[in-house]
Amino acid sequence: MTLFSYHKYNDFILIQEIYTQKYTAYTKDEANRIADSNLQSDGISYANGLAQADRCDCPEPTKTWSWSVSMNNDCMSHEQLVTSRGFTITYNNQCGRSISGSVSGIGYTQNGEEQVNSASFTIPAGSGTKSGSVYFSREVVCGDVTISGHDSGNC
């Protein structure tokens, strides 16, 4: 009878066959970690671990992206007339490629006429913030402008 030990590391499973010290990994990162830890014991185990890491048909974690918008506090007063309002995009993009998006802006003239426009942007890989502006064809009351948008997905 063969005995196994079961370990869980960051939601990944590592099974160790007790008598032969053979390890099975379920992600490439886990296989590389096993290979690195075995390097300290002997070179043969390290080579076997690297070979397993190269052959590993492990599921990769799902990578995601998301962004949301907030309006800048760029009004001198609520009643100020402006032709643009600034915004900041806060993003997290694990995809390793850029993602495009757009925000919508709605403003109202002094006479109550609705003005609508949008602004497109591109977020790079990684996390951070990015600024932009929504421009209107006519002057709108600064305090009455709304800028909205958010999105997310898998890579």
N, C-alpha and C positions, 0 to 999 in steps of 0.2 A: 504494500500500500504506500502511495506517495502522499506526503503531507504538503499542504500549501499554506502560505501566510498571505493575508490580504491587507494592503495598505491603501489609504486614500490620501492623495496630495493635491490640494486645490481642485477638488472635484475630478481628478484623474485617478485611474485605478492602476495599481502596481501589484502584480501577483509574483510572489517569490516561491519557487519550489525549494522546500527546506533542505533536502538531502543533497541536491546537486548545485544549490546556490544559483540556479538559472532564473533569470528575471524576464518578465514579459511586460512591455510597456504599451500603453494605449495612445500615446502622443509622441511626436518627434522630440518635443522638448523633454519629455520624461525619459525617452530612450537616450538622449544625449546626457541627461543628468546621471543616469545609471552608468553610462560609459565613463563619465568624468569621475564618479565616485569609485569605480573599479580601477581606474588608473593608479590610484594610491595603493591598491593591493597587488596587482600584477599586470603586466603588459598584455598578456593573452586575453584576460577578461576585458581589458579596455578595447582591444581590437575586435573582439566579439560584440561588445556593446556598440561600437561604431558601425559595424556591419549591420546590426539590428536596426540602428537608427536610420541607416540608408535604405533599408528594405521596409521600414515601418509604413504600413498603409493605415496610418492613424487619422482619425477625423480631426480636422483643424477647427479651432474655435470659430464661431461665427463672428465676423467683423462687421461693425455697424458705423453709421454716421448720423449726425443730428445737428440741427441748428435752430436757433430762435432769435427773435428780434426784440430790441427795446428802443424806445425813442430817446434821443438825447435831450437834455434840458437846455435847449438853445434859444428859448424865447426870452426876450428882455421883459416882456409883459404879455399877459394873456391876449390883449387886444392888438398887439403888434401885427402889422401886415408883412407877410413873407411870400417868397416864391419857391422856397424849399424848406425842408425840415430834415435834420440829421437823424441817423439811426446807428445802432451798433448791433452787429451779428455776433452772437456767442456760439461757437461751434466745437464739435468733437468729431473728427473724421479719421477712422482707423483703416480706411481703404487703401492708402498708398497712392491715391490718384485724386485729382481735384473733383469737386462736386459743384454743379451750378444750381442756383435758386433765384427766387425773386420775392420781393415784398410788395405789398399794396399800400398806397397812401390815399387817404380821403381827407379833403379839406373843404372849408366853406368860405365863400367871399363875404364881405360885409353885408351884402344883400341876401345872404343865405343860399346862394347858388353853389351846388355841389361840384367840386373839382376832384377828379380821380386820376391817378397815375400809378405807375409801378417802377421799381428799380431792380435790375438784375445784378447778380454778383457771382463770384466763384470763390469757394473756400478751398484752401490747400489741405493736404494731408496733415494730420496732427490736431492739436487743440489750440484755441485762442479766441481772439476777437478781431473783428474787421468793421471799419466804419464806412458809411455811405450816406447818400442823400436822395430823397424823393423830390423831384422838381414839378412845379405846377405851372400851367400856362397863364394863369392869372394870380394876382395876389389873394392870399387866403389869410384868415385870422389864425395866428400862430397857435393859440391855445385850443383851437377847435380841430386841429389836425390829428388824425389817428393813423399810425403805421402798424401794420400787422403782418404776421407770417411765421411759420415754423414748418419743419419737415424732418423726417428721419427715414432710415431704411437700412437694409443689409447690403453689403458690397457684392 
